[in-house]
Amino acid sequence: MKKLLTKKSSKHEIIIAIVFFVFFLVLALVYLFPLFWALNNSLKTYPEYVENNFAITKSWLFENYYRVFAGDFHYKNFYYENMLFNSLWMLFVQVFVNVASSALLAYAVARFRFPGKSILYAVVIFANTIPIIGSGPAAYKLMDSLNMINNPFTIWLSWAAGFDFAFIVLYGYFKGISPSYSESAYIDGAGELKVFFKIILPQVMPCIAAICITQAISVWNNYGTVMVYLRDYPNLAYGLYLFETDKNYIKNSMPIYFAASIISSVPIIILYASTQKLLLTNMTAGGLKG
């Protein structure tokens, strides 16, 4: 607020600044309300929750968070620890495989000339802007034929998409890097792989880090993919969905459900809070001087 207003600010500018401040303050409160509502209900007893789930808790039952890990939060034979482990390995494997494949393909398309390059790039843009709904059954049939359904050892192949939004972003970054870097490395005897890993890749690491963070948030909250392709390996997002929809478990366990939801949101909140400057900063790649 102080940065927007100076001693020379006119009365009109001050009013506009105040209006914007109030608007975004209200917007922030609207977005934060569900989080505080869930936190409040996670500290209640079940009768207290049923009586009025909007009232401030009187119990402050922090024991509900312990009960999440003690076994009260489960679906059939899957407990919170199992779901947490599945969320973690899916996150690391999917983000690494997807970003690595996108980076390799984007570098090849951006830096090399080959027949059909323009057509390939146009197809990628089309595929990322026009949703092809009908490809779902065909993709499932293909993955089933390749023994990738409910198979964590082969499912990662489907995550190596390569030609996705990360490809488009990295393609632009690779195109923006001066070819002088590569030419200098070639003169010194460097090969293509060394040029990529030692010269080009370090210059796009801020972009790759931002892509990894945004994809990590998406993967952590994604239960649709697990529901379809990895039903026997529920992650936290899918586990919360199963726990909430199964009346045999949820009918007396709403505070436990909210406690599990709050715990599950903590890692991603910490990740975003610690990296928001990287995500919001205008990243540039470059280093040529003179």
C-alpha positions in Angstrom: 0.0 0.0 0.0 2.8 2.4 0.9 4.6 1.6 -2.4 1.6 2.6 -4.3 1.2 5.9 -2.5 3.7 8.8 -2.4 3.6 12.3 -1.2 2.9 13.4 -4.7 -0.1 11.0 -5.2 -3.3 12.8 -6.2 -6.6 12.3 -4.3 -7.9 10.3 -7.3 -4.9 7.9 -7.1 -5.3 7.5 -3.4 -9.0 6.5 -3.8 -8.1 4.0 -6.5 -5.4 2.5 -4.4 -7.7 2.1 -1.4 -10.4 0.5 -3.6 -7.9 -2.0 -5.0 -6.6 -2.8 -1.5 -10.1 -3.4 -0.1 -11.1 -5.5 -3.1 -8.0 -7.8 -2.9 -8.3 -8.0 0.9 -11.9 -9.3 0.5 -10.8 -11.7 -2.2 -8.1 -13.0 0.0 -10.5 -13.6 2.9 -12.9 -15.4 0.6 -10.2 -17.8 -0.6 -8.9 -18.3 3.0 -12.3 -18.9 4.5 -12.6 -22.6 3.5 -9.1 -23.3 4.9 -10.0 -21.7 8.3 -13.4 -23.4 8.2 -11.8 -26.8 7.8 -9.2 -26.1 10.4 -11.9 -25.1 12.9 -13.9 -28.2 12.2 -10.9 -30.5 12.5 -10.6 -29.5 16.2 -14.2 -30.4 17.1 -15.9 -33.5 18.4 -18.3 -35.1 16.1 -21.4 -34.0 18.1 -20.1 -30.5 18.1 -19.6 -30.6 14.4 -23.2 -31.9 13.8 -24.6 -29.2 16.1 -23.1 -26.3 14.2 -20.2 -26.7 11.8 -19.8 -22.9 11.4 -19.4 -22.2 15.2 -16.0 -21.6 16.7 -14.8 -24.8 18.3 -15.0 -25.2 22.1 -13.2 -28.5 22.3 -9.8 -27.7 20.6 -9.4 -31.4 20.1 -5.8 -31.6 18.7 -6.0 -35.3 19.3 -7.8 -35.6 15.9 -4.5 -35.0 14.2 -2.9 -37.8 16.1 -5.8 -40.1 15.2 -5.1 -39.5 11.5 -1.8 -41.2 11.9 -3.0 -43.7 14.6 -5.2 -45.5 12.0 -8.6 -43.7 12.3 -8.1 -42.3 8.8 -8.1 -45.3 6.4 -10.0 -46.9 3.5 -10.1 -50.6 3.6 -6.4 -51.7 3.9 -4.9 -48.2 3.0 -3.9 -45.9 5.9 -2.6 -42.4 5.8 1.0 -43.4 5.8 0.4 -45.6 2.7 -1.4 -42.8 0.9 1.4 -40.3 1.8 4.0 -42.6 0.5 2.1 -43.0 -2.8 1.7 -39.2 -3.1 5.4 -38.7 -2.6 6.7 -41.2 -5.1 4.1 -40.2 -7.7 5.0 -36.6 -7.3 8.8 -37.1 -7.7 8.6 -39.6 -10.5 5.9 -37.8 -12.5 7.5 -34.4 -12.3 11.0 -35.6 -13.1 9.9 -37.8 -16.0 7.6 -35.2 -17.5 10.0 -32.2 -17.2 13.0 -34.3 -18.4 11.2 -35.5 -21.5 9.8 -32.0 -22.2 13.2 -30.4 -21.9 14.9 -32.9 -24.2 12.2 -32.7 -26.9 11.9 -28.9 -26.6 15.7 -28.5 -27.0 15.8 -30.8 -30.1 12.9 -28.9 -31.8 14.1 -25.5 -30.9 17.8 -25.9 -31.8 17.9 -28.3 -34.7 16.6 -28.3 -38.2 14.8 -31.4 -39.6 12.0 -32.1 -42.0 8.5 -31.5 -40.5 9.7 -29.4 -37.7 7.1 -26.6 -38.2 4.3 -29.2 -38.6 5.4 -30.9 -35.4 5.3 -27.7 -33.5 1.9 -26.8 -34.9 0.5 -30.1 -33.9 1.8 -29.6 -30.3 0.2 -26.2 -30.1 -3.1 -27.6 -31.4 -3.0 -30.5 -29.0 -2.4 -28.2 -26.0 -5.2 -25.7 -26.9 -7.9 -28.0 -28.3 -9.1 -30.6 -25.7 -9.6 -34.0 -27.3 -12.2 -35.5 -25.0 -12.7 -38.7 -27.0 -9.1 -39.9 -26.7 -9.6 -41.1 -23.1 -11.1 -44.5 -23.8 -8.4 -45.2 -26.5 -5.6 -44.1 -24.1 -7.0 -46.4 -21.4 -7.2 -49.3 -23.9 -3.7 -48.8 -25.0 -2.3 -48.6 -21.5 -4.3 -51.7 -20.5 -2.8 -53.6 -23.4 0.7 -52.5 -22.3 0.1 -53.7 -18.7 0.3 -50.1 -17.4 -3.0 -50.1 -15.4 -2.3 -50.5 -11.6 1.3 -51.1 -12.4 3.6 -48.5 -10.8 6.7 -49.9 -12.6 5.3 -49.0 -16.0 2.9 -46.2 -15.4 5.7 -43.7 -15.5 5.9 -44.2 -19.3 2.6 -42.5 -19.7 4.0 -39.5 -17.7 6.8 -39.0 -20.2 4.4 -37.0 -22.5 7.0 -34.5 -23.6 4.8 -32.5 -25.9 2.8 -30.7 -23.2 2.6 -27.1 -21.8 6.1 -27.5 -20.3 7.4 -28.2 -23.8 5.9 -25.0 -25.1 7.5 -22.9 -22.3 10.9 -24.6 -22.6 10.8 -24.3 -26.3 10.5 -20.5 -26.0 13.4 -20.4 -23.5 15.7 -22.5 -25.7 14.9 -20.4 -28.7 15.9 -17.3 -26.7 19.4 -18.5 -25.8 22.0 -17.2 -28.2 23.6 -19.9 -30.4 27.0 -18.3 -29.6 27.2 -20.5 -26.5 26.8 -23.7 -28.4 29.2 -22.6 -31.2 31.9 -21.8 -28.6 31.5 -25.2 -27.0 31.7 -26.9 -30.4 34.9 -25.2 -31.2 36.4 -26.5 -27.9 35.4 -30.0 -28.9 32.2 -30.5 -26.8 29.5 -32.9 -28.1 25.8 -32.4 -28.2 25.1 -33.9 -24.8 27.8 -31.9 -23.1 26.5 -28.7 -24.7 23.0 -29.5 -23.5 23.8 -30.5 -19.9 26.8 -28.1 -19.3 26.0 -25.0 -21.4 22.3 -24.8 -22.2 20.5 -26.5 -19.3 22.0 -24.3 -16.5 20.6 -21.2 -18.2 17.0 -22.5 -18.2 17.1 -23.9 -14.6 15.0 -21.0 -13.2 12.3 -21.9 -15.8 12.6 -25.6 -15.1 12.4 -25.0 -11.3 9.2 -23.0 -11.8 7.7 -25.7 -14.0 8.5 -28.4 -11.4 6.9 -26.4 -8.7 3.6 -25.8 -10.6 3.5 -29.4 -11.7 4.2 -30.6 -8.2 1.2 -28.7 -6.9 -1.0 -30.2 -9.7 0.2 -33.7 -9.1 -0.2 -33.5 -5.3 -3.9 -32.5 -5.7 -4.7 -34.8 -8.6 -6.9 -37.8 -7.8 -8.4 -38.3 -11.3 -5.4 -40.0 -12.8 -5.0 -42.3 -9.7 -8.7 -43.1 -9.8 -8.5 -44.3 -13.4 -5.0 -45.8 -13.7 -3.7 -46.6 -10.2 -6.8 -47.5 -8.2 -4.8 -50.0 -6.0 -2.3 -47.3 -5.1 -4.4 -44.4 -3.7 -2.5 -41.2 -3.0 -3.7 -38.6 -0.5 -6.0 -36.8 -2.9 -7.7 -40.0 -3.9 -7.7 -41.3 -0.4 -9.5 -38.2 0.9 -12.0 -38.7 -1.9 -12.6 -42.3 -1.0 -12.9 -41.6 2.7 -15.4 -38.8 2.1 -17.6 -40.8 -0.3 -17.7 -44.0 1.8 -20.5 -43.5 4.3 -19.3 -46.4 6.4 -16.2 -44.4 7.4 -17.3 -40.8 7.2 -20.5 -40.8 9.1 -18.8 -40.4 12.5 -15.5 -39.1 11.3 -15.9 -35.7 9.8 -13.4 -34.0 12.2 -10.9 -36.7 11.3 -11.5 -36.0 7.6 -10.9 -32.3 8.0 -7.7 -33.0 10.1 -6.4 -35.2 7.3 -7.2 -32.6 4.7 -5.3 -29.9 6.7 -2.3 -32.1 7.1 -2.3 -33.0 3.4 -2.4 -29.3 2.4 0.6 -28.3 4.6 3.4 -29.6 2.3 2.0 -27.8 -0.7 1.4 -24.6 1.2 5.0 -24.6 2.4 6.2 -25.3 -1.1 4.3 -22.4 -2.6 5.2 -20.0 0.2 8.9 -20.7 -0.1 9.0 -20.5 -3.8 6.5 -17.8 -4.7 9.2 -15.2 -5.5 10.6 -17.6 -8.1 7.2 -18.2 -9.6 6.3 -14.5 -9.7 9.6 -13.1 -10.8 10.2 -12.3 -14.5 12.8 -14.9 -15.2 15.3 -14.2 -18.0 18.1 -16.4 -19.4 21.2 -14.9 -20.6 24.8 -14.2 -20.0 26.5 -12.7 -23.1 28.4 -9.5 -22.5 30.1 -7.1 -24.7 
